[in-house]
């Protein structure tokens, strides 16, 4: 592999490792697993760089590799984590630094309730919601990552949002802003 290819891979990693890690963290709820799969994603991308056809954006291609690695890992383990284990190992979504400990605690509890609701959804629902909300992807891009039609993305996104709303209600979160 020549220097230019290494430089390109290095630039790809610099640019996309954050979004890939965030997506995998949202899917798994496990920082260590997300970190491991992020590295594996770029390793696989390096091996397949010559085969990249440009039919999708690089980000979409990398997210698809990451999702496939996550799904393979989940299938290989043949089990889902219990919510208790996720709560002890998971990290809450970012909260802003607040000097008031009471407000900080309330925000952290709300964040944990939102994470718990998200993690209670199926992988399919979590994946589509994270691609839309966290990665701010268009339905067309999501369709490429998930290898489904644009209309299927819209239907799944609608249903996933409804299921998330129900899960949030169950957790006592009435509105998300």
Order of alpha helices (4+ residues) and beta strands (2+ residues): alpha-alpha-alpha-alpha-alpha-alpha-alpha-alpha
